[in-house]
Amino acid sequence: MEHRMTIADRICALMSGQSIDRVPFFPFTLGFCAQNVGYSLESFYNDPEKCFWAQVWTQEQYGYDGFPQYRYAYFGAWEFGAHIEFPHSEYEQAPKVIRYPVNSQDDVKRLEVPDVKSAGAIPLYMQFSKLQEKFGLPITVPSGSPVSRAANICGVERFCRWIIERPKLVHRLVRLATDFILDLVKYWIDTFGQDRLVAVDGTHMEANNLLSPKHFKEFGLPYLKEVHEKVLAMGVRYFYTHFCGDHNLNLPLLTQIPMGNPGLASISPEVDLTTAIQYFGNTCVVAGNIEPQIIQFGTPEQIYELCKQAILKAKYTAPRGYVLMAGCEVPVMTPPYNFYMMKKAIEDFGGYNEKV
């Protein structure tokens, strides 16, 4: 019988630059796992035990790689004092902000870095990380980009307006978000040590859909670079960063950001895989970029073909490796067979010729 690597062996080999049997498949599933095992999305995000086991059981069912995580896009808002609401209807897929902690210039002046041991969702993240530790999995620390966290504190529309009208306020918000992230990582290191930590962040606010390269260079790049440099200096070995949205005009700047050795750079459908490999491939494992909308609403044949083309394009051209992944979170209501077609494409086209 042909030898197949275990998930743990495959991930370990990928991150240490050794040969692997096939292209790994990290699907980027969160709420889909809740739907798959019959949990409500509210309980998935509000109960770390259910969140953890929904992901473990779904991974067991489909046989994909990766590891369970607790994360959602609005992280940072609740921690700085926002009122949030957990999803409770079929039209809501993740926690959302009901009232932002910053609604005026005076609010910015009064704002302080919260207690990273008790603020917002941090106790939930910590409980989840203790489950990761208990079961011998990589432990994810919610790092995040300062700009994205700052925009979550005041709202994207206000943040974009203040970039033009009140740039000093924006710099203060991003500075506070940066200090918060660094305090949070230190808390995780003090709790777990650094050897098994993976710093997880996402850069949705920096995307060219929202910020010009000029504004990214002023408000995003210096703080994001600071976080990555300081977290790596603390002894965390890897960053797993999802470059969410259209980052094509930012790519030359993003190469200045250290990601670890290697990092994991996840890209959205707006960035071509060949382009991503050109910019990230020598320092990062490149992951992506299957269109989530097609995963949910496309035909099984469309999904299979998209995954096939991505695998064939990237599996031999990415110097540090390629991982098949959705270009953003797999939608909650994705038909199970559509999701299975991603795994089928891996089985049919992901194998390497090397003997492992």
C-alpha positions, 0 to 999 in steps of 0.5 A: 500500500502506498505510504501517505503522510499524516496531517501532522507530518505533512504540515511539519515537512512543509514548514521545514522545507522537506518534501511532501506527498501532496499539496496540502489543503487548508480550506479556511473553514469556520462557520461552515464547520458549525453548520456541518455538525449541527451547531448554531453560529452563535454557540460556535463563536461564543463557546470555544469547546463547540468551536474547537470540536466542530472544526476537528470533526469536520476535518476528520470527515473530509480529511483536509490539512490545517488546524482549528482556529478561533478568529473573526474579522471584527476582532479588536472592536469588542476588546476596546469597548464595542458592543457586539452581537453574535450571529443568530440568523441565516443571514449572519455568518460571524459576530458583528459590531452594534456600536463602535467604541469610538464615535467622535474625536474625543473618544479617540483621545480618551481611548486606552489599551485594554487589559489583554487578559480580560478584554472582549473575546480574549478569554474565549481565544485563550480557552480555545488556545488551551484546547490547542495546547491540550491536543498537541496542535499549533497554538494560534495567537490572534495578532492582526494588522494594526490598521484593520484592528484600528478600523474595527474600533471606529468603523471603516467609513469613519476610519477612511474619512479621518485618514483624509481629514484627521490623520493624527487621530488615525495614527493614534488609533493605529498606535493603540492597536499596535500596542494592544497586539504586542501586549496580546502576543506577550500574554500568549508567550507568557502562557504557552511559551513561543515554540508552538505559537503561530501568529495569525493576522489578516489585512482586509483594511489595507486592501486597495479596495479601501486604501490607496498604496500611498495611504497604506505606506503611511498608515499601514506599512510601518505599524504592520512591519513593527508588529511582525518584526517584534513578534518574530524577535519574541521568538514566534517562528511563523506568521500566517497572514491572510492578505484579504482583498485586492493587494496588487498595488501593495505587493512591492511594499508587502515584501518588506514585512518579515513573515518568519522562515517560512511564513504562510501568505494567504491571498484572495482571488483578486491576486493571481497565484503566479503574481503572489508567488513572484512576490512571496514565494521565496520567503513564504508558503503561498496559499489560496485563492479559490473564489468563495462565491463560486465555492458556495454558488458555483457548480461542482464542476466549476469548483473542481476546475478552479482548484485543478488550475490553481494546483497545476499552476502553483504546486511546482512553481512556489519555491517554499510550497503551495497550499490550496485554500479558499480566497477567504472564509468558506461560506457558511452555507456552502453545499457539502458536495461543493466543499468535497470537490476541493478535496477531490481536486487535491486527491486527483492533481495534488500529488508530487512525483517525489517518493516520500 
